[in-house]
Amino acid sequence: MRDNGAGFDPAYSYQLFQPFQRLHNTREFPGTGVGLASVRQIVERHGGCVGAEGAIGKGAAFHFTIKAEEIT
């Protein structure tokens, strides 16, 4: 998923998926800071990983992978 919104400073991308860590204040963007942390936890429980790319004022892109199970 990619957007053209506020983006984020890549130097702080390690904080994106930590609970209650926000890169923008609540006046700019409401929320509790648990959404992406929940995504990370769910994806990792399914053997996957999450990531993000962004730049201030240029939007952000979020991606995830989940391992496919062999069907026999």
Contact map, one row per residue, 1 for C-alpha under 8 A:
111000000000000000000000000000000000000000000000000000000000111000000000
111100000000000000000000000000000000000000000000000000000011110000000000
111110000000000000000000000000000000000000000000000000000011100000000000
011111100000000000000000000000000000000000000000000000001111000000000000
001111100000000000000000000000000000000000000000000000001111000000000000
000111110000000000000000000000000000000000000000000000011111000000000000
000111111000000000000000000000000000000000000000000001111111000000000000
000001111101100000000010000000000000000000000000000001111011000000000000
000000111111100000000000000000000000000000000000000001110000000000000000
000000011111100000000000000000000000000000000000000011100000000000000000
000000001111110000000000000000000000000000000000000000000000000000000000
000000011111111100000010000000000000000000000000000000000000000000000000
000000011111111100000000000000000000000000000000000110000000000000000000
000000000011111111000000000000000000000000000000000000000000000000000000
000000000001111111001110000000000000000000000000000000000000000000000000
000000000001111111001110000000000001100000000000000000000000000000000000
000000000000011111101000000000000001111100000000000000000000000000000000
000000000000011111111000000000000101100000000000000000000000000000000000
000000000000000011111000000000001101110000000000000000000000000000000000
000000000000000001111100000000011100000000000000000000000000000000000000
000000000000001111111110000000001100000000000000000000000000000000000000
000000000000001100011111100000001000000000000000000000000000000000000000
000000010001001100001111100000000000000000000000000000000000000000000000
000000000000000000000111110110000000000000000000000000000000000000000000
000000000000000000000111111111000000000000000000000000000000000000000000
000000000000000000000001111111100000000000000000000000000000000000000000
000000000000000000000000111111000000000000000000000000000000000000000000
000000000000000000000001111111000000000000000000000000000000000000000000
000000000000000000000001111111100000000000000000000000000000000000000000
000000000000000000000000111111110000000000000000000000000000000000000000
000000000000000000000000010011111100000000000000000000000000000000000000
000000000000000000010000000001111110000000000000000000000000000000000000
000000000000000000111100000000111111100000000000000000000000000000000000
000000000000000001111000000000111111110000000000000000000000000000000000
000000000000000000000000000000011111111000000000000000000000000000000000
000000000000000111100000000000001111111100000000000000000000000000000000
000000000000000111100000000000001111111110000000000000000000000000000000
000000000000000010100000000000000111111111000000000000000000000000000000
000000000000000010000000000000000011111111100000000000000000000000000000
000000000000000010000000000000000001111111110000110000000000000000000000
000000000000000000000000000000000000111111111000000000000000000000000000
000000000000000000000000000000000000011111111100000000000000000000000000
000000000000000000000000000000000000001111111111110000000000000111000000
000000000000000000000000000000000000000111111111110000000000000001000000
000000000000000000000000000000000000000011111111000000000000000000000000
000000000000000000000000000000000000000001111111000000000000000001100000
000000000000000000000000000000000000000000111111100000000000000001100000
000000000000000000000000000000000000000000111111110000000000000111100000
000000000000000000000000000000000000000100110011111000000000000111000000
000000000000000000000000000000000000000100110001111100000000011110000000
000000000000000000000000000000000000000000000000111110000000011100000000
000000000000100000000000000000000000000000000000011111000001111000000000
000000000100100000000000000000000000000000000000001111100001110000000000
000000111100000000000000000000000000000000000000000111110111100000000000
000000111100000000000000000000000000000000000000000011111111000000000000
000001111000000000000000000000000000000000000000000001111110000000000000
000111110000000000000000000000000000000000000000000000111110000000000000
000111100000000000000000000000000000000000000000000001111111000000000000
011111110000000000000000000000000000000000000000000001111111100000000000
011111110000000000000000000000000000000000000000000111100111110000000000
111000000000000000000000000000000000000000000000000111000011111000000000
110000000000000000000000000000000000000000000000011110000001111100000000
100000000000000000000000000000000000000000000000011100000000111110000000
000000000000000000000000000000000000000000100001111000000000011111000000
000000000000000000000000000000000000000000100001110000000000001111100000
000000000000000000000000000000000000000000110111100000000000000111110000
000000000000000000000000000000000000000000000111000000000000000011111000
000000000000000000000000000000000000000000000000000000000000000001111100
000000000000000000000000000000000000000000000000000000000000000000111110
000000000000000000000000000000000000000000000000000000000000000000011111
000000000000000000000000000000000000000000000000000000000000000000001111
000000000000000000000000000000000000000000000000000000000000000000000111
